[in-house]
């Protein structure tokens, strides 16, 4: 069961943006993690909210790319919850241990 917990922790850390393997993957990948997406979203928000003019076409295009990246990460998060956490909870219940609650 410790291996299942470690595997889930590693997957969650990769989504968040932490962990050694996540850092190694980021260096050679275009994948975004939640920390990066949060920073990029804040930047876009500041660009849009700052001036009293319409956003540039570049900002609009980047917003679409950012939205797609966010949707991809949210999909990975939903998969982690529905598959990996659910599988771990089965093992925990079989061992008479409390399940992982995501409320």
C-alpha positions, 0 to 999 in steps of 0.5 A: 500500500505504501507504493500506491500512496507514493505513486499517488503522491508523485502524480499529484505533485507533478500536477501541482508542479513539485517533486523531483520527477516533475521538475525533470519532466518540465525541463523537456516538456511543454506541459504546464503544471498548476503552479505555472498555470496560476502564474500565467493566468495572473499575468494575463489578468494583470495585462487585461485589467491594467490598461484602459484599452482592449487586449492585444491580439497576442493576449487574446491568442495566449488566453486561448492557449492558456485555457486549453492548458488549464482544461488539460490539467483539470482533466488530468486532475479529474482522472487522478481523483476518479481513478487513482484516488478511488483505487487507493481508497479501495485498498485503504478500506480493505485495510480498515483505514480511513479513505482519502477525502477530497471535499 
